[in-house]
Every structure is written in C-alpha cells, then in structure tokens.
Amino acid sequence: MNERIRVPEVRLVGPGGEQVGIVRVEDALRLAEEADLDLVEVAPDARPPVARLMDYGKFKYESAMKARDARRNQANTQLKEIQFRPKIDEHDYGTKIGHVRRFLTGGDKVKCIVRFRGREQSRPELGIRLLQRVASEVAELATIESHPRQDGRNMVMVLAPTRKKAEVKSDQRRRREEARASRRAEKHAAKASRAAEQAGAQAASRQR
C-alpha cells in the first residue's frame, strides 16, 4: 500500500472501478494524495501489478462487517433421523411426519429410516411405499436427495430442504424484528392516547 509498493509502474483502477491504464507509481501516488485516498495493490501477481485508489480504512471496516454478517448468517445444515416401522399406525405416522416437516422447515436434511424385523425383510415394497408416501406429503418442502435404498435390515431415504438454513434463520430474524417494531408502535400509540385523554380531562376541568 502507498509507498510500500516497490514496482516501477502499475495498472491503475480508479475509486469507482474505472480503468485508468498503466501509470508510473509516482504518478499513481500523486493522484491518491490529491484525492485523499490510498493506493492499494489488489493483484500483485499481475504484470504489471494492479493497484486501486481507495479509502483503505473504510474498505477494511466494510470487509470486517461483511465477514461478521457472513458468520452470523452461516448455519450448518444438520442431518436429522426419523425412524418408521413398515406397518406403522396412522397416529404414529402423523407424529413422525410432523417431525419431518418441522426439521425441513427449519432448513435441515432428514434421513428417513424404515426398520424391518424378522419376516418383514421379505417385504421391501412396504418400505418403498411408506417412504414414497412421506416424500409426496412433504414435496412442497423438500426434494429427494437419496432415493429409497436397502441398507441391511433398514431402508433409507434422505430428504433435502428446498430452502437453505441461512435463509430460514434470516426470515426468523426479520419476523422477530418486525414483531418488536410492532410492539413499540403499539406502546407509542397507547402512550399518545393516554396523553390525549389526560389533556382532554384537564381542559374539561378548567372549563368547569
């Protein structure tokens, strides 16, 4: 940056991203000083190196804010497991499918496992039909990442949410902020209403 740049000339980029061309470093430094900006080498391996006129302090601050936001918005998708029995009753199925929906809505993948016992292993079509039913009932929330396949005594299918977890977190945060803003507005309106009632009462008292 600035006087630390040790090459005789650079390909200069202006503060707005405009291409200035190849100029001597002395001239680039003079332009930076006149504009109260820094000359920053952004592509040192290029020939000649690329340098840009910028407010380096502001650039560092904005980069730090972007990195912080990226870390805050980053959310690792987890793989949740839900187990079914081939001849599951409707009440239990409804509970399980509810869990599947909740996990998918939260942005997590779901590994659906049908566990076979004894002679049930000779009826793989029961597992296939059950997993196909699950997939069809959550089709608006997920896509099939791994189709039903036999894995020992189990049959496994993996569902991937159609929305990324970071998007879900962002929506949840936005709804919380909107709810807080609504509560603040309601409190302000109630306070204003009470003030108006008090003013009206005082005016009526003076008239009496």
C-alpha positions in Angstrom: 0.0 0.0 0.0 1.2 3.5 -0.9 5.0 3.9 -0.5 5.4 0.2 0.2 4.7 -0.6 -3.4 8.1 -1.4 -4.9 7.3 -1.8 -8.6 8.0 1.0 -11.2 4.5 1.0 -12.7 1.0 -0.3 -12.0 -2.2 -0.9 -13.9 -4.3 1.7 -12.1 -8.0 1.4 -11.2 -9.9 4.5 -10.1 -12.1 4.7 -6.9 -15.2 3.9 -8.9 -13.7 0.9 -10.7 -12.8 2.8 -13.8 -9.7 1.6 -15.7 -7.1 4.4 -15.8 -4.4 2.4 -17.5 -0.7 1.7 -16.9 0.9 4.6 -15.0 4.2 5.1 -13.1 3.9 4.5 -9.3 5.0 8.1 -8.6 2.0 9.4 -10.7 -0.4 7.0 -9.0 0.7 8.1 -5.6 0.3 11.7 -6.6 -3.3 11.0 -7.7 -4.0 9.2 -4.5 -2.7 12.1 -2.4 -4.7 14.6 -4.4 -7.9 12.6 -3.9 -7.1 12.0 -0.2 -7.1 8.2 -0.9 -4.7 5.3 -0.6 -3.0 3.4 -3.4 -3.6 -0.3 -2.7 -2.1 -3.2 -4.7 -5.0 -5.6 -5.3 -3.4 -8.0 -7.8 0.3 -8.1 -7.0 1.0 -11.2 -9.3 -0.3 -9.5 -12.4 2.1 -7.9 -14.9 2.2 -5.1 -14.2 0.5 -5.4 -10.8 -3.0 -3.9 -10.4 -3.4 -1.1 -7.9 -6.6 0.7 -6.9 -7.4 4.1 -5.4 -9.5 3.6 -2.3 -10.1 4.7 1.2 -8.3 1.7 2.8 -9.7 2.4 6.3 -13.3 2.3 5.0 -12.5 -0.7 2.9 -11.2 -2.6 6.0 -14.2 -1.7 8.0 -16.7 -2.7 5.3 -14.8 -6.0 4.8 -15.0 -6.7 8.5 -18.7 -6.0 8.6 -19.3 -8.3 5.6 -17.3 -11.1 7.3 -19.2 -10.7 10.5 -22.6 -10.8 8.7 -21.5 -13.9 6.8 -20.5 -15.7 10.0 -23.8 -14.6 11.6 -25.9 -15.8 8.7 -23.9 -19.0 8.2 -25.7 -22.1 9.6 -24.6 -25.6 9.1 -27.3 -27.9 7.8 -27.8 -30.9 10.1 -28.9 -34.4 9.2 -31.9 -35.4 11.4 -33.1 -39.0 11.6 -36.7 -40.2 11.8 -37.4 -43.9 12.1 -40.5 -45.7 10.9 -41.9 -49.2 11.1 -43.2 -50.9 7.9 -46.7 -51.3 9.4 -46.8 -48.0 11.3 -50.3 -46.9 12.6 -51.8 -43.7 11.4 -51.4 -41.8 14.7 -47.7 -42.6 15.0 -47.2 -41.8 11.3 -48.9 -38.4 11.8 -46.5 -37.6 14.7 -43.4 -38.7 12.6 -44.4 -36.8 9.5 -44.9 -33.7 11.8 -41.3 -34.1 12.9 -40.1 -34.4 9.3 -42.0 -31.2 8.3 -40.5 -29.3 11.3 -37.0 -30.3 10.5 -37.3 -29.5 6.8 -39.0 -26.1 7.6 -36.0 -25.4 9.8 -33.6 -26.0 6.9 -32.3 -29.4 8.0 -32.0 -32.6 5.9 -34.0 -35.6 7.1 -32.9 -39.2 6.9 -36.0 -41.4 6.9 -35.3 -44.9 8.0 -37.7 -47.9 7.8 -36.6 -50.6 10.2 -37.6 -54.2 9.3 -37.8 -57.0 11.8 -37.9 -60.8 11.1 -40.0 -61.7 8.2 -40.7 -58.1 7.3 -37.4 -58.1 5.5 -39.0 -60.2 2.8 -41.5 -57.3 2.1 -39.2 -54.4 0.9 -42.2 -53.0 -1.1 -43.7 -51.9 2.3 -40.8 -49.7 3.0 -40.7 -48.3 -0.5 -44.4 -47.4 -0.4 -44.0 -45.8 3.0 -41.1 -43.7 2.0 -42.7 -42.6 -1.2 -45.8 -41.5 0.8 -43.5 -39.5 3.1 -41.8 -37.8 0.1 -45.1 -37.0 -1.5 -46.5 -35.4 1.7 -43.6 -33.0 2.1 -43.0 -32.4 -1.6 -43.5 -28.6 -1.1 -40.7 -28.6 1.5 -38.1 -30.9 0.2 -36.6 -32.8 -2.7 -35.3 -36.4 -2.6 -31.6 -36.3 -2.3 -31.2 -40.1 -1.9 -33.9 -42.3 -3.1 -35.1 -45.3 -1.0 -32.4 -48.0 -0.8 -31.9 -51.1 1.2 -29.2 -50.9 3.9 -29.0 -54.1 5.8 -32.3 -54.5 7.8 -33.2 -50.9 7.0 -34.5 -48.9 4.1 -33.1 -45.4 3.9 -34.2 -42.2 2.1 -32.7 -38.7 2.5 -34.8 -35.6 2.0 -33.1 -32.2 1.4 -35.0 -28.9 2.2 -35.8 -26.6 -0.7 -34.8 -23.6 1.4 -31.3 -23.1 2.9 -31.0 -22.9 6.6 -29.4 -19.5 6.4 -32.5 -18.2 4.6 -34.7 -19.7 7.3 -32.6 -18.0 10.0 -32.8 -14.7 8.1 -36.6 -14.9 7.8 -36.9 -15.7 11.5 -34.7 -12.8 12.5 -36.7 -10.5 10.2 -40.0 -11.6 11.7 -38.7 -11.0 15.2 -37.6 -7.5 14.3 -41.0 -6.8 12.7 -42.7 -8.1 15.9 -40.6 -5.8 18.1 -41.2 -2.8 15.9 -45.0 -3.5 16.0 -44.9 -3.8 19.8 -43.0 -0.5 20.0 -45.6 1.2 17.7 -48.4 -0.1 19.9 -46.8 1.2 23.1 -46.2 4.6 21.4 -49.9 4.7 20.2 -51.2 3.8 23.7 -49.0 6.4 25.3 -50.2 9.1 22.9 -53.8 8.0 23.5 -53.4 8.3 27.3 -51.7 11.7 26.9 -54.6 12.9 24.7 -57.2 11.6 27.3 -55.3 13.4 30.1 -55.2 16.7 28.1 -58.9 16.4 27.4 -59.7 15.8 31.0 -57.6 18.8 32.1 -59.3 21.0 29.5 -62.7 19.9 30.7 -61.7 20.6 34.3 -60.6 24.1 33.5 -63.9 24.8 31.7 -65.9 23.8 34.8 
